[in-house]
Amino acid sequence: FENFKPATSSKNIQLTGKDRAEVSFFHRLVGTSKGAGTEQELSNGTMQWSLEKQGDSWKIAKIVFQPMKNDS
């Protein structure tokens, strides 16, 4: 694949403590196949990040991806 096109929406940040936070957002990734040259959806769902403050910066401690259910 080439020409990746990521898109995000519905961003939400929630502080869960002095040095912890939860971030969630909808994420969709589309790419163009090298052979056929057609666009394909590669990823579609919700990302959830657990963040921890370490010193002066924040680090991602955990990433969970929840794919959208396909009704077809």
N, C-alpha and C positions, 0 to 999 in steps of 0.2 A: 504494500500500500504506500501511497504518497499523498501529498496535499491534505494533511489532516486538518479538520475544522472542529475545534472544541467549542461548546456553548454551555454556559451556566445560567441558572435562574433560581429564584426562590431561596436566596441566601439567608441563613439565620445563624446568629452567634448568641450563645448563652453562657454567661459566666457561672460556673458551678462551685466556685470557691475562690480564695485569694490568688491561687496560682494554677487554676484549672479552668478549662472552657470546653464547650462542645460546639462544633460548627457543622451545619448540614447545608447541602445545596443540591439542586437537580443538575445532573451532568449528562451531556450527550456528545458523542464523538462520531464524526463521519469522516471516511477516508475514500480516496480514489484508488481503485485497483490498478496496478501497473499494466497488467495484460489487457484487460477489457476497457479500461479507462472509464468505468462507471462508478458512481458514488454508492457507497454502502454504509449503513449504520453499523458501527462497530461496538458501541456501548451506549446504553440509555438507562438511567436510573438515578438513585439518590446516593450521594457520598456523605458519610458521617466521619468527622475527624474528632479525636480526643486530643486536646492540647494541654501541655504542661509548661509552666514558666520555669526556666532554668537560668538563674542569674538575671541578666538584662534581656534575654530573648525567649521566645516561645518555640517549643519543639512539638512536632506531631508525634504523639505516643502510640496512636492506633488509628487505622483507617479501615472502615467497613463500607463495602459497596453493596447496595440493595438494588438488583436489577428490576426494571419495570416488568410486570407480568404481561405476556403477550396473549391477547384474547383470541387470536386466530387459530 
